[in-house]
């Protein structure tokens, strides 16, 4: 491990700054014509499509299917609710971010 960052380290930091900063700019522009929930849903959908495209480009497959509504057991009384939260939480967080930026 070296004490000074390499040129590729600096390029990675610059790319991260452009991508991260560009996201806030695009959200603020999108909020001029659309509501926060629409912007959040669009961002989440575009991110999912980008990751799906990356998976295809890398030759990876989707994870094995699991039952989204497993039978409740004594230890997990609301076993099916977690998957709904997994889907809705990112959209809700993005909507809060879009609302705060607007």
Phi, psi and omega in degrees: 000127180268160181279336182249141180290147179274175179296325179291328175297315179294323178294322178295317179295319178296318178296318178298318179297318179293315181294313183292314179294323178296329179298314181295323178295315180295321178297316181295325177290317181295328181290346177289335182241346184228161178280164182300321181292322178296316179296318180295317179295320179295317179297317180295317180295314179296323176296318179295319179294323178295318178293323177296318176297322177294320177299317179296317181296326180272356179075025179266156178253164177291154178298159179299146181292139173234152182292117182290342181232073180293158180294131179298143176241179181295328182277334181233085183294332180239059187296325183282343184288333184297320181293324176296320179292324178300325180280318188275332183299315178298323179293318179295320179294319178295323179295321177295320179296315180296321179295320181291326181284335185279000000 
